[in-house]
Amino acid sequence: MRRLIENRFGLLALVLIALAAVYGGAFVSRPAPARIAPVQPVKAAIESVSTVCPDPGGATISAVTPPGPRGSGKAEVLDGDKPVTLSEAGRLWQKTAAKDADPIRVVATGAMASGLEAARISRTLTGDARGLSGVRCVEPGASAWFVGPGPAAADLTLHLSNVEAAPADVSFVVYAGEGLVVTEQSTGMVLKPGEHRTVKLRDVTTSPLVMGLHVIATRGRVTAAVEVLLGRGKGADWLPLAGEPATRVVVPGMPGSAGQRKLYITVPGEQDTVVQVKAVLKDGSYALKNREDVSVPAGSTTTMDLSTGIGGQPAALVLTSQVPIVAGLEITGTGDLRDVAFTAGAPSIDLGSVVADGRAGKTQTSRLILSAPFEAASVQVQLLPKEGAPPAPTEVAIPAGRTREIKLAGDEKGFSVVITPQPGSGPVYGGRVIEEKTSSGQLVTAQPLQMARTWALVPPTTDSPRTVLP
């Protein structure tokens, strides 16, 4: 042993063996690494809602807060100098606005904000505006997308409102069939607090037959809505807000009635793309023959006629692309004098959806078109009448890859609709369509379903400096 100790190489070996034993024991006895659960968004109750109903003159304004757990709160319709208070959740409120009315605000706080929904619908039987024209009342935002016919094909009016307490800087960009259109009139607009402004798009650019329109607030927030008049005997309506550009877009809410169906696709980026098109019908999902895909140049808008593929069938469309796209669809009614309606790319209604205005009667029919493109789904449909007790809710099952059309047997005096996905349901997409029979031709308007303003998905909070550090 003495020789070994005197040998420095032997001493080094003993030290290494001892260290290996210590570290080996520590390695074996160390605690298992903590598993970091993926961060999931959490639901936070909506406590404040502010919407604007554009160009309400002569239209019916509808507002409702669905029933549910209640607390303190207040909802008001700000129409001129006499605000109207919505005192009861679950009860539809309606009023026909004066012909010269300014945009009407519907606001709520506290419990009455949970699920608040508002819409405006007008009915005109003569002139260029003949038709049913409806739009969901709009929340302020910094970005809004629309897609549909261009100024060369229709009289288009952009309605802008700034209901915030600070000025808003606004510009917009048009993506035509020929490419990007930017003019001096489309940039540098400043809206003062409380200001409403209309812009005739023909005064900005006259050439586009089709368009994707992006409205941008670089400072502040504004509401934006687009009114469409196709001309005498061709119909009128509003373009719904389209979802932000995405590589997969679902366009829901096509009714089973006859008539032309025209798809609009905008590619706002700098790369050409080929968009795959799949229809979700009542008997299954499949690519349409000879319409499986469509090529769209960068920075432009393209159309495709789908009348022979989905005309006469309730449907949704699933569009996939390598680059983000925006999409919408034009629905044309039948008759000597035609009417037109529009739907657009929309999210799944994972948190439920509320439709403020439904109509039923001898000549008017309201329908829900619900699609489950990816998984089987189940929802509960509850009607909220303007008067009287609500009927029992209805359960609706939608097989995977199918679309169902549900006729709403509501009260003739008016009703709202609450759609609630059931536990375990797959994603549901949908729309509400109102049709009316007249002697000169069918009237029609459509509204893609949006997530109810009941909950917001927000990132979870965490007690860590990493939350604020880069």
C-alpha positions as a Markdown table, in Angstrom:
| # | Residue | x | y | z |
|---|---|---|---|---|
| 1 | Met | 0.0 | 0.0 | 0.0 |
| 2 | Arg | 2.9 | 2.3 | 0.9 |
| 3 | Arg | 4.4 | 1.8 | -2.5 |
| 4 | Leu | 1.1 | 2.5 | -4.2 |
| 5 | Ile | 0.7 | 5.7 | -2.2 |
| 6 | Glu | 4.2 | 6.8 | -3.0 |
| 7 | Asn | 3.4 | 6.3 | -6.6 |
| 8 | Arg | 1.7 | 9.5 | -7.8 |
| 9 | Phe | 0.1 | 7.8 | -10.7 |
| 10 | Gly | -1.6 | 5.4 | -8.3 |
| 11 | Leu | -2.7 | 8.3 | -6.1 |
| 12 | Leu | -4.3 | 9.9 | -9.2 |
| 13 | Ala | -6.1 | 6.7 | -10.0 |
| 14 | Leu | -7.5 | 6.4 | -6.5 |
| 15 | Val | -8.8 | 10.0 | -6.6 |
| 16 | Leu | -10.5 | 9.4 | -9.9 |
| 17 | Ile | -12.1 | 6.2 | -8.6 |
| 18 | Ala | -13.4 | 8.1 | -5.5 |
| 19 | Leu | -14.8 | 10.9 | -7.6 |
| 20 | Ala | -16.5 | 8.5 | -10.0 |
| 21 | Ala | -18.1 | 6.7 | -7.0 |
| 22 | Val | -19.4 | 10.0 | -5.6 |
| 23 | Tyr | -20.8 | 11.3 | -8.9 |
| 24 | Gly | -22.1 | 7.9 | -9.8 |
| 25 | Gly | -24.1 | 7.7 | -6.6 |
| 26 | Ala | -25.4 | 11.2 | -7.1 |
| 27 | Phe | -26.5 | 10.4 | -10.7 |
| 28 | Val | -28.3 | 7.3 | -9.6 |
| 29 | Ser | -30.1 | 9.0 | -6.7 |
| 30 | Arg | -30.9 | 12.3 | -8.5 |
| 31 | Pro | -34.6 | 13.2 | -8.6 |
| 32 | Ala | -36.5 | 12.7 | -11.9 |
| 33 | Pro | -36.6 | 15.9 | -14.0 |
| 34 | Ala | -39.8 | 17.9 | -13.6 |
| 35 | Arg | -42.2 | 17.6 | -16.5 |
| 36 | Ile | -43.2 | 21.0 | -17.8 |
| 37 | Ala | -46.8 | 20.9 | -18.9 |
| 38 | Pro | -47.5 | 22.7 | -22.2 |
| 39 | Val | -49.0 | 26.1 | -21.6 |
| 40 | Gln | -52.7 | 26.1 | -22.4 |
| 41 | Pro | -54.8 | 29.2 | -22.8 |
| 42 | Val | -57.4 | 29.8 | -20.2 |
| 43 | Lys | -61.0 | 31.1 | -20.5 |
| 44 | Ala | -61.7 | 34.6 | -19.2 |
| 45 | Ala | -65.2 | 36.0 | -19.0 |
| 46 | Ile | -66.0 | 38.9 | -21.3 |
| 47 | Glu | -66.8 | 41.9 | -19.1 |
| 48 | Ser | -67.1 | 44.7 | -21.7 |
| 49 | Val | -68.5 | 44.8 | -25.3 |
| 50 | Ser | -68.8 | 47.7 | -27.7 |
| 51 | Thr | -70.3 | 47.2 | -31.2 |
| 52 | Val | -71.4 | 49.5 | -34.0 |
| 53 | Cys | -74.3 | 48.9 | -36.3 |
| 54 | Pro | -73.5 | 50.7 | -39.6 |
| 55 | Asp | -75.9 | 52.7 | -41.7 |
| 56 | Pro | -79.0 | 51.7 | -39.7 |
| 57 | Gly | -81.4 | 54.0 | -41.5 |
| 58 | Gly | -84.7 | 52.1 | -42.0 |
| 59 | Ala | -83.2 | 48.8 | -40.8 |
| 60 | Thr | -84.2 | 46.6 | -37.9 |
| 61 | Ile | -81.7 | 46.7 | -35.1 |
| 62 | Ser | -81.7 | 43.5 | -33.0 |
| 63 | Ala | -79.8 | 43.0 | -29.7 |
| 64 | Val | -79.7 | 40.2 | -27.2 |
| 65 | Thr | -77.7 | 38.9 | -24.2 |
| 66 | Pro | -78.2 | 35.1 | -23.8 |
| 67 | Pro | -79.4 | 33.8 | -20.5 |
| 68 | Gly | -76.8 | 32.4 | -18.0 |
| 69 | Pro | -75.3 | 33.0 | -14.6 |
| 70 | Arg | -76.0 | 36.6 | -13.8 |
| 71 | Gly | -74.4 | 39.3 | -11.8 |
| 72 | Ser | -74.3 | 43.0 | -12.0 |
| 73 | Gly | -74.1 | 44.6 | -15.4 |
| 74 | Lys | -75.7 | 46.9 | -17.9 |
| 75 | Ala | -76.4 | 46.8 | -21.7 |
| 76 | Glu | -77.5 | 49.8 | -23.7 |
| 77 | Val | -78.4 | 50.8 | -27.3 |
| 78 | Leu | -77.0 | 54.2 | -27.9 |
| 79 | Asp | -79.4 | 55.7 | -30.5 |
| 80 | Gly | -79.2 | 59.5 | -30.6 |
| 81 | Asp | -79.8 | 61.3 | -27.3 |
| 82 | Lys | -82.1 | 58.6 | -25.8 |
| 83 | Pro | -80.1 | 55.4 | -24.8 |
| 84 | Val | -82.3 | 52.3 | -24.4 |
| 85 | Thr | -81.4 | 49.9 | -21.6 |
| 86 | Leu | -81.6 | 46.2 | -22.2 |
| 87 | Ser | -82.8 | 45.1 | -18.8 |
| 88 | Glu | -83.4 | 41.3 | -19.3 |
| 89 | Ala | -81.0 | 38.7 | -20.4 |
| 90 | Gly | -82.5 | 36.1 | -22.8 |
| 91 | Arg | -85.0 | 38.6 | -24.3 |
| 92 | Leu | -84.6 | 39.9 | -27.9 |
| 93 | Trp | -84.8 | 43.6 | -28.3 |
| 94 | Gln | -85.6 | 45.1 | -31.7 |
| 95 | Lys | -86.3 | 48.5 | -33.2 |
| 96 | Thr | -86.6 | 50.0 | -36.6 |
| 97 | Ala | -84.1 | 52.9 | -36.9 |
| 98 | Ala | -85.1 | 56.3 | -38.4 |
| 99 | Lys | -84.2 | 56.8 | -42.0 |
| 100 | Asp | -81.6 | 59.4 | -41.2 |
| 101 | Ala | -80.1 | 57.6 | -38.2 |
| 102 | Asp | -76.4 | 57.7 | -37.5 |
| 103 | Pro | -74.5 | 54.5 | -36.8 |
| 104 | Ile | -76.0 | 52.9 | -33.6 |
| 105 | Arg | -73.8 | 51.6 | -30.8 |
| 106 | Val | -74.7 | 48.6 | -28.6 |
| 107 | Val | -72.6 | 48.4 | -25.5 |
| 108 | Ala | -72.5 | 46.4 | -22.3 |
| 109 | Thr | -70.5 | 45.8 | -19.2 |
| 110 | Gly | -70.4 | 43.2 | -16.5 |
| 111 | Ala | -72.7 | 40.2 | -16.7 |
| 112 | Met | -74.8 | 41.8 | -19.5 |
| 113 | Ala | -71.7 | 41.8 | -21.7 |
| 114 | Ser | -71.5 | 38.0 | -21.7 |
| 115 | Gly | -72.6 | 36.9 | -25.1 |
| 116 | Leu | -74.1 | 40.2 | -26.2 |
| 117 | Glu | -74.9 | 40.1 | -29.9 |
| 118 | Ala | -76.4 | 42.7 | -32.2 |
| 119 | Ala | -77.3 | 42.9 | -35.9 |
| 120 | Arg | -79.0 | 45.1 | -38.5 |
| 121 | Ile | -81.2 | 43.8 | -41.3 |
| 122 | Ser | -83.0 | 45.9 | -43.9 |
| 123 | Arg | -85.7 | 44.8 | -46.4 |
| 124 | Thr | -86.1 | 46.7 | -49.7 |
| 125 | Leu | -88.4 | 45.7 | -52.6 |
| 126 | Thr | -87.5 | 48.3 | -55.2 |
| 127 | Gly | -84.5 | 50.0 | -56.7 |
| 128 | Asp | -80.8 | 49.2 | -56.7 |
| 129 | Ala | -80.9 | 48.2 | -53.0 |
| 130 | Arg | -83.7 | 45.6 | -53.5 |
| 131 | Gly | -83.1 | 42.6 | -51.3 |
| 132 | Leu | -82.5 | 41.5 | -47.7 |
| 133 | Ser | -79.3 | 43.1 | -46.4 |
| 134 | Gly | -77.9 | 42.1 | -43.1 |
| 135 | Val | -74.7 | 42.4 | -41.1 |
| 136 | Arg | -73.4 | 41.6 | -37.7 |
| 137 | Cys | -72.7 | 44.8 | -35.7 |
| 138 | Val | -69.0 | 45.3 | -35.6 |
| 139 | Glu | -66.5 | 45.5 | -32.8 |
| 140 | Pro | -63.6 | 48.0 | -33.0 |
| 141 | Gly | -60.3 | 46.5 | -34.2 |
| 142 | Ala | -56.9 | 47.3 | -35.9 |
| 143 | Ser | -57.4 | 45.0 | -38.9 |
| 144 | Ala | -60.4 | 43.9 | -41.0 |
| 145 | Trp | -60.6 | 41.7 | -44.1 |
| 146 | Phe | -63.3 | 41.5 | -46.7 |
| 147 | Val | -63.5 | 39.6 | -50.0 |
| 148 | Gly | -66.1 | 39.9 | -52.8 |
| 149 | Pro | -66.9 | 41.8 | -56.0 |
| 150 | Gly | -64.9 | 44.8 | -56.9 |
| 151 | Pro | -65.8 | 48.5 | -57.7 |
| 152 | Ala | -66.1 | 47.7 | -61.4 |
| 153 | Ala | -68.9 | 45.1 | -60.7 |
| 154 | Ala | -70.7 | 46.7 | -57.8 |
| 155 | Asp | -71.3 | 50.0 | -55.9 |
| 156 | Leu | -69.2 | 49.4 | -52.8 |
| 157 | Thr | -69.3 | 51.7 | -49.7 |
| 158 | Leu | -66.8 | 51.3 | -46.9 |
| 159 | His | -68.3 | 52.4 | -43.5 |
| 160 | Leu | -65.8 | 53.4 | -40.9 |
| 161 | Ser | -66.4 | 54.5 | -37.3 |
| 162 | Asn | -64.1 | 55.5 | -34.5 |
| 163 | Val | -65.9 | 55.1 | -31.2 |
| 164 | Glu | -62.7 | 55.3 | -29.1 |
| 165 | Ala | -61.5 | 58.3 | -27.1 |
| 166 | Ala | -58.4 | 58.9 | -29.3 |
| 167 | Pro | -57.9 | 59.6 | -33.0 |
| 168 | Ala | -57.4 | 56.7 | -35.4 |
| 169 | Asp | -55.1 | 56.6 | -38.4 |
| 170 | Val | -56.7 | 54.4 | -41.1 |
| 171 | Ser | -55.6 | 53.1 | -44.5 |
| 172 | Phe | -56.8 | 50.2 | -46.7 |
| 173 | Val | -55.4 | 48.1 | -49.5 |
| 174 | Val | -57.2 | 46.5 | -52.4 |
| 175 | Tyr | -56.1 | 43.2 | -53.9 |
| 176 | Ala | -57.6 | 43.0 | -57.4 |
| 177 | Gly | -57.5 | 40.4 | -60.0 |
| 178 | Glu | -54.6 | 42.3 | -61.6 |
| 179 | Gly | -52.7 | 42.7 | -58.3 |
| 180 | Leu | -52.2 | 45.1 | -55.5 |
| 181 | Val | -54.0 | 48.5 | -55.7 |
| 182 | Val | -52.7 | 51.4 | -53.5 |
| 183 | Thr | -53.8 | 55.0 | -54.1 |
| 184 | Glu | -53.5 | 58.3 | -52.3 |
| 185 | Gln | -57.1 | 58.2 | -51.3 |
| 186 | Ser | -56.7 | 54.9 | -49.5 |
| 187 | Thr | -54.0 | 56.1 | -47.1 |
| 188 | Gly | -53.5 | 58.8 | -44.5 |
| 189 | Met | -57.1 | 59.0 | -43.2 |
| 190 | Val | -57.5 | 60.3 | -39.7 |
| 191 | Leu | -60.8 | 59.7 | -37.9 |
| 192 | Lys | -61.5 | 61.9 | -34.8 |
| 193 | Pro | -63.0 | 60.4 | -31.7 |
| 194 | Gly | -66.7 | 59.7 | -32.4 |
| 195 | Glu | -66.4 | 60.3 | -36.1 |
| 196 | His | -68.2 | 58.2 | -38.8 |
| 197 | Arg | -67.0 | 58.2 | -42.4 |
| 198 | Thr | -68.1 | 56.5 | -45.6 |
| 199 | Val | -65.8 | 55.9 | -48.6 |
| 200 | Lys | -67.1 | 55.1 | -52.1 |
| 201 | Leu | -64.5 | 52.6 | -53.4 |
| 202 | Arg | -65.3 | 53.7 | -57.0 |
| 203 | Asp | -63.8 | 57.0 | -56.0 |
| 204 | Val | -60.6 | 55.3 | -55.0 |
| 205 | Thr | -60.2 | 52.7 | -57.8 |
| 206 | Thr | -62.6 | 51.8 | -60.6 |
| 207 | Ser | -60.9 | 48.9 | -62.4 |
| 208 | Pro | -61.2 | 45.8 | -60.1 |
| 209 | Leu | -64.0 | 43.3 | -60.9 |
| 210 | Val | -63.1 | 41.3 | -57.8 |
| 211 | Met | -61.3 | 42.3 | -54.6 |
| 212 | Gly | -59.8 | 41.5 | -51.3 |
| 213 | Leu | -59.9 | 44.5 | -49.0 |
| 214 | His | -57.7 | 45.0 | -46.0 |
| 215 | Val | -58.6 | 47.9 | -43.6 |
| 216 | Ile | -55.8 | 48.8 | -41.2 |
| 217 | Ala | -55.7 | 51.1 | -38.2 |
| 218 | Thr | -52.1 | 52.0 | -37.5 |
| 219 | Arg | -53.1 | 54.0 | -34.5 |
| 220 | Gly | -56.3 | 53.5 | -32.5 |
| 221 | Arg | -59.1 | 51.1 | -33.4 |
| 222 | Val | -62.0 | 51.4 | -35.8 |
| 223 | Thr | -65.1 | 49.5 | -37.0 |
| 224 | Ala | -65.3 | 48.7 | -40.7 |
| 225 | Ala | -68.2 | 47.3 | -42.8 |
| 226 | Val | -68.7 | 47.1 | -46.6 |
| 227 | Glu | -72.1 | 47.6 | -48.2 |
| 228 | Val | -72.6 | 46.0 | -51.7 |
| 229 | Leu | -75.1 | 47.1 | -54.4 |
| 230 | Leu | -74.8 | 45.0 | -57.5 |
| 231 | Gly | -77.4 | 47.0 | -59.5 |
| 232 | Arg | -81.0 | 46.9 | -60.3 |
| 233 | Gly | -82.3 | 43.3 | -60.3 |
| 234 | Lys | -79.0 | 41.9 | -59.2 |
| 235 | Gly | -79.2 | 42.2 | -55.4 |
| 236 | Ala | -77.7 | 44.0 | -52.4 |
| 237 | Asp | -76.1 | 42.9 | -49.1 |
| 238 | Trp | -73.1 | 43.5 | -46.8 |
| 239 | Leu | -69.8 | 41.7 | -47.0 |
| 240 | Pro | -69.2 | 39.8 | -43.7 |
| 241 | Leu | -65.8 | 40.1 | -41.9 |
| 242 | Ala | -63.5 | 37.4 | -43.2 |
| 243 | Gly | -61.0 | 35.6 | -41.0 |
| 244 | Glu | -57.4 | 36.8 | -40.9 |
| 245 | Pro | -55.1 | 35.1 | -43.6 |
| 246 | Ala | -54.5 | 31.5 | -42.8 |
| 247 | Thr | -53.2 | 28.3 | -44.6 |
| 248 | Arg | -56.5 | 26.5 | -43.9 |
| 249 | Val | -59.8 | 28.4 | -44.2 |
| 250 | Val | -63.3 | 27.1 | -43.7 |
| 251 | Val | -66.1 | 29.0 | -45.5 |
| 252 | Pro | -69.4 | 27.9 | -43.9 |
| 253 | Gly | -73.1 | 28.6 | -44.2 |
| 254 | Met | -74.1 | 27.9 | -47.8 |
| 255 | Pro | -77.8 | 27.1 | -48.0 |
| 256 | Gly | -79.4 | 24.2 | -49.9 |
| 257 | Ser | -81.4 | 26.5 | -52.2 |
| 258 | Ala | -80.7 | 26.8 | -55.9 |
| 259 | Gly | -78.7 | 29.6 | -57.5 |
| 260 | Gln | -75.2 | 30.7 | -58.4 |
| 261 | Arg | -72.3 | 30.1 | -56.0 |
| 262 | Lys | -69.0 | 32.0 | -56.6 |
| 263 | Leu | -65.9 | 31.5 | -54.6 |
| 264 | Tyr | -63.4 | 34.4 | -54.0 |
| 265 | Ile | -59.8 | 33.8 | -52.8 |
| 266 | Thr | -57.2 | 36.5 | -52.0 |
| 267 | Val | -53.5 | 35.8 | -51.6 |
| 268 | Pro | -52.1 | 38.9 | -49.8 |
| 269 | Gly | -48.5 | 37.7 | -49.7 |
| 270 | Glu | -45.6 | 37.7 | -52.2 |
| 271 | Gln | -45.8 | 34.0 | -53.2 |
| 272 | Asp | -48.1 | 32.4 | -55.8 |
| 273 | Thr | -50.1 | 29.5 | -54.6 |
| 274 | Val | -52.4 | 26.6 | -55.5 |
| 275 | Val | -55.4 | 26.3 | -53.3 |
| 276 | Gln | -57.1 | 22.9 | -52.7 |
| 277 | Val | -60.9 | 23.0 | -52.5 |
| 278 | Lys | -63.0 | 20.4 | -50.7 |
| 279 | Ala | -66.7 | 20.6 | -50.2 |
| 280 | Val | -68.4 | 19.4 | -47.0 |
| 281 | Leu | -71.9 | 18.3 | -48.1 |
| 282 | Lys | -74.8 | 16.5 | -46.4 |
| 283 | Asp | -73.6 | 13.1 | -47.8 |
| 284 | Gly | -69.9 | 13.5 | -47.3 |
| 285 | Ser | -66.7 | 15.5 | -48.1 |
| 286 | Tyr | -64.8 | 15.4 | -51.3 |
| 287 | Ala | -63.0 | 17.5 | -53.9 |
| 288 | Leu | -65.3 | 18.8 | -56.7 |
| 289 | Lys | -64.7 | 17.3 | -60.1 |
| 290 | Asn | -62.6 | 19.6 | -62.3 |
| 291 | Arg | -62.5 | 22.1 | -59.4 |
| 292 | Glu | -60.1 | 20.3 | -57.1 |
| 293 | Asp | -57.8 | 23.3 | -56.9 |
| 294 | Val | -57.3 | 26.9 | -58.1 |
| 295 | Ser | -54.1 | 28.8 | -58.9 |
| 296 | Val | -53.9 | 32.3 | -57.3 |
| 297 | Pro | -51.1 | 34.8 | -58.1 |
| 298 | Ala | -49.4 | 36.6 | -55.3 |
| 299 | Gly | -51.1 | 39.8 | -54.2 |
| 300 | Ser | -54.3 | 39.2 | -56.1 |
| 301 | Thr | -57.8 | 37.9 | -55.9 |
| 302 | Thr | -59.3 | 35.0 | -58.0 |
| 303 | Thr | -62.8 | 33.6 | -58.4 |
| 304 | Met | -64.2 | 30.2 | -59.2 |
| 305 | Asp | -67.7 | 29.3 | -60.1 |
| 306 | Leu | -69.0 | 26.4 | -57.9 |
| 307 | Ser | -72.6 | 26.5 | -59.0 |
| 308 | Thr | -72.6 | 23.0 | -60.6 |
| 309 | Gly | -70.7 | 21.6 | -57.6 |
| 310 | Ile | -72.5 | 22.8 | -54.6 |
| 311 | Gly | -75.6 | 24.7 | -55.9 |
| 312 | Gly | -78.8 | 23.3 | -54.4 |
| 313 | Gln | -76.9 | 21.6 | -51.5 |
| 314 | Pro | -76.2 | 22.9 | -48.0 |
| 315 | Ala | -72.4 | 23.0 | -47.8 |
| 316 | Ala | -69.2 | 24.4 | -46.4 |
| 317 | Leu | -65.8 | 24.7 | -48.1 |
| 318 | Val | -62.4 | 23.7 | -46.7 |
| 319 | Leu | -59.5 | 25.5 | -48.5 |
| 320 | Thr | -55.9 | 24.6 | -47.9 |
| 321 | Ser | -52.8 | 26.4 | -49.2 |
| 322 | Gln | -49.1 | 26.6 | -48.7 |
| 323 | Val | -49.4 | 30.4 | -48.0 |
| 324 | Pro | -52.0 | 32.3 | -46.0 |
| 325 | Ile | -55.2 | 33.2 | -47.9 |
| 326 | Val | -58.5 | 35.0 | -47.3 |
| 327 | Ala | -61.7 | 33.6 | -48.8 |
| 328 | Gly | -65.5 | 34.3 | -49.2 |
| 329 | Leu | -68.4 | 33.1 | -51.2 |
| 330 | Glu | -71.3 | 34.9 | -53.1 |
| 331 | Ile | -74.7 | 33.3 | -52.9 |
| 332 | Thr | -77.2 | 34.3 | -55.6 |
| 333 | Gly | -81.0 | 33.8 | -55.2 |
| 334 | Thr | -83.4 | 32.7 | -57.9 |
| 335 | Gly | -86.2 | 34.6 | -59.8 |
| 336 | Asp | -86.7 | 37.3 | -62.4 |
| 337 | Leu | -85.1 | 39.8 | -60.0 |
| 338 | Arg | -82.2 | 38.3 | -58.1 |
| 339 | Asp | -80.8 | 38.9 | -54.7 |
| 340 | Val | -77.4 | 38.2 | -53.3 |
| 341 | Ala | -75.8 | 37.2 | -50.0 |
| 342 | Phe | -72.2 | 36.6 | -48.8 |
| 343 | Thr | -70.4 | 34.4 | -46.4 |
| 344 | Ala | -66.7 | 34.2 | -45.6 |
| 345 | Gly | -64.0 | 32.3 | -43.9 |
| 346 | Ala | -64.9 | 31.9 | -40.2 |
| 347 | Pro | -63.5 | 30.2 | -37.1 |
| 348 | Ser | -65.1 | 27.1 | -35.4 |
| 349 | Ile | -67.6 | 28.1 | -32.7 |
| 350 | Asp | -65.7 | 26.3 | -29.9 |
| 351 | Leu | -67.1 | 28.6 | -27.3 |
| 352 | Gly | -70.6 | 28.8 | -28.7 |
| 353 | Ser | -72.3 | 31.3 | -31.0 |
| 354 | Val | -75.2 | 33.8 | -30.8 |
| 355 | Val | -77.3 | 35.1 | -33.8 |
| 356 | Ala | -79.3 | 38.2 | -32.9 |
| 357 | Asp | -81.9 | 38.2 | -35.7 |
| 358 | Gly | -83.9 | 35.2 | -36.9 |
| 359 | Arg | -87.2 | 35.4 | -38.9 |
| 360 | Ala | -90.0 | 33.0 | -39.7 |
| 361 | Gly | -93.4 | 33.3 | -41.3 |
| 362 | Lys | -95.5 | 32.6 | -44.3 |
| 363 | Thr | -92.9 | 33.9 | -46.7 |
| 364 | Gln | -89.7 | 34.1 | -44.6 |
| 365 | Thr | -87.6 | 31.2 | -43.5 |
| 366 | Ser | -84.5 | 31.1 | -41.3 |
| 367 | Arg | -82.0 | 28.2 | -41.4 |
| 368 | Leu | -78.8 | 27.1 | -39.7 |
| 369 | Ile | -76.2 | 25.4 | -41.8 |
| 370 | Leu | -73.8 | 23.5 | -39.5 |
| 371 | Ser | -70.7 | 21.6 | -40.7 |
| 372 | Ala | -68.3 | 19.2 | -39.0 |
| 373 | Pro | -65.4 | 19.0 | -41.5 |
| 374 | Phe | -63.0 | 17.1 | -39.4 |
| 375 | Glu | -64.7 | 15.2 | -36.5 |
| 376 | Ala | -68.2 | 14.3 | -35.4 |
| 377 | Ala | -69.9 | 17.2 | -33.6 |
| 378 | Ser | -73.0 | 17.8 | -31.5 |
| 379 | Val | -74.6 | 21.1 | -30.6 |
| 380 | Gln | -77.6 | 22.4 | -28.6 |
| 381 | Val | -79.7 | 25.0 | -30.4 |
| 382 | Gln | -81.8 | 27.3 | -28.2 |
| 383 | Leu | -84.3 | 29.9 | -29.6 |
| 384 | Leu | -84.9 | 33.1 | -27.7 |
| 385 | Pro | -88.2 | 34.7 | -28.8 |
| 386 | Lys | -89.0 | 38.4 | -28.7 |
| 387 | Glu | -92.1 | 37.6 | -26.6 |
| 388 | Gly | -93.1 | 34.6 | -24.5 |
| 389 | Ala | -91.2 | 31.7 | -22.9 |
| 390 | Pro | -88.4 | 30.1 | -24.9 |
| 391 | Pro | -89.0 | 26.6 | -26.3 |
| 392 | Ala | -87.1 | 23.6 | -25.2 |
| 393 | Pro | -83.6 | 23.4 | -26.7 |
| 394 | Thr | -82.9 | 21.0 | -29.6 |
| 395 | Glu | -79.9 | 18.7 | -29.8 |
| 396 | Val | -78.3 | 18.4 | -33.3 |
| 397 | Ala | -75.7 | 15.8 | -34.2 |
| 398 | Ile | -73.4 | 16.3 | -37.2 |
| 399 | Pro | -71.5 | 13.3 | -38.5 |
| 400 | Ala | -67.8 | 13.8 | -39.3 |
| 401 | Gly | -67.3 | 15.3 | -42.7 |
| 402 | Arg | -70.9 | 16.3 | -43.2 |
| 403 | Thr | -73.2 | 19.3 | -43.2 |
| 404 | Arg | -76.7 | 19.6 | -41.8 |
| 405 | Glu | -79.3 | 22.2 | -42.6 |
| 406 | Ile | -81.8 | 23.0 | -39.8 |
| 407 | Lys | -85.0 | 25.0 | -40.3 |
| 408 | Leu | -85.6 | 27.3 | -37.4 |
| 409 | Ala | -89.3 | 27.2 | -36.3 |
| 410 | Gly | -89.2 | 30.5 | -34.5 |
| 411 | Asp | -91.8 | 33.0 | -33.6 |
| 412 | Glu | -93.1 | 35.3 | -36.4 |
| 413 | Lys | -92.4 | 38.3 | -34.2 |
| 414 | Gly | -88.7 | 37.6 | -34.2 |
| 415 | Phe | -86.2 | 35.5 | -32.3 |
| 416 | Ser | -82.5 | 35.0 | -31.5 |
| 417 | Val | -80.5 | 31.8 | -31.7 |
| 418 | Val | -77.9 | 30.4 | -29.3 |
| 419 | Ile | -75.7 | 27.5 | -30.5 |
| 420 | Thr | -73.7 | 25.7 | -27.9 |
| 421 | Pro | -71.3 | 22.8 | -28.7 |
| 422 | Gln | -71.7 | 19.8 | -26.4 |
| 423 | Pro | -68.9 | 18.2 | -24.3 |
| 424 | Gly | -66.7 | 16.1 | -26.6 |
| 425 | Ser | -67.9 | 17.7 | -29.8 |
| 426 | Gly | -65.5 | 18.2 | -32.7 |
| 427 | Pro | -65.1 | 21.6 | -34.3 |
| 428 | Val | -68.3 | 23.1 | -35.7 |
| 429 | Tyr | -68.6 | 25.8 | -38.4 |
| 430 | Gly | -71.8 | 27.3 | -39.5 |
| 431 | Gly | -74.0 | 30.1 | -40.8 |
| 432 | Arg | -77.5 | 31.5 | -40.6 |
| 433 | Val | -79.5 | 32.2 | -43.8 |
| 434 | Ile | -82.8 | 34.1 | -44.1 |
| 435 | Glu | -84.8 | 33.6 | -47.3 |
| 436 | Glu | -88.0 | 35.2 | -48.4 |
| 437 | Lys | -90.3 | 34.4 | -51.3 |
| 438 | Thr | -91.7 | 37.3 | -53.4 |
| 439 | Ser | -93.5 | 37.4 | -56.7 |
| 440 | Ser | -90.5 | 38.8 | -58.4 |
| 441 | Gly | -87.8 | 36.5 | -57.0 |
| 442 | Gln | -86.2 | 35.2 | -53.8 |
| 443 | Leu | -84.7 | 37.5 | -51.2 |
| 444 | Val | -81.7 | 36.2 | -49.2 |
| 445 | Thr | -79.1 | 37.3 | -46.6 |
| 446 | Ala | -76.5 | 35.2 | -44.8 |
| 447 | Gln | -74.3 | 35.5 | -41.7 |
| 448 | Pro | -71.4 | 33.2 | -40.9 |
| 449 | Leu | -71.4 | 32.2 | -37.3 |
| 450 | Gln | -68.7 | 33.8 | -35.1 |
| 451 | Met | -67.6 | 32.8 | -31.6 |
| 452 | Ala | -69.9 | 34.2 | -29.0 |
| 453 | Arg | -68.6 | 37.1 | -27.0 |
| 454 | Thr | -68.9 | 35.0 | -23.8 |
| 455 | Trp | -65.4 | 34.0 | -23.1 |
| 456 | Ala | -61.9 | 35.0 | -24.4 |
| 457 | Leu | -59.0 | 32.6 | -24.6 |
| 458 | Val | -56.0 | 34.3 | -23.0 |
| 459 | Pro | -52.5 | 33.1 | -22.0 |
| 460 | Pro | -52.3 | 31.9 | -18.4 |
| 461 | Thr | -50.5 | 34.1 | -15.9 |
| 462 | Thr | -47.3 | 32.9 | -14.2 |
| 463 | Asp | -45.3 | 34.1 | -11.2 |
| 464 | Ser | -41.9 | 34.3 | -13.0 |
| 465 | Pro | -39.6 | 37.1 | -14.2 |
| 466 | Arg | -39.4 | 35.2 | -17.6 |
| 467 | Thr | -42.9 | 36.5 | -18.3 |
| 468 | Val | -41.5 | 40.0 | -18.9 |
| 469 | Leu | -37.9 | 39.2 | -19.9 |
| 470 | Pro | -36.9 | 38.6 | -23.5 |
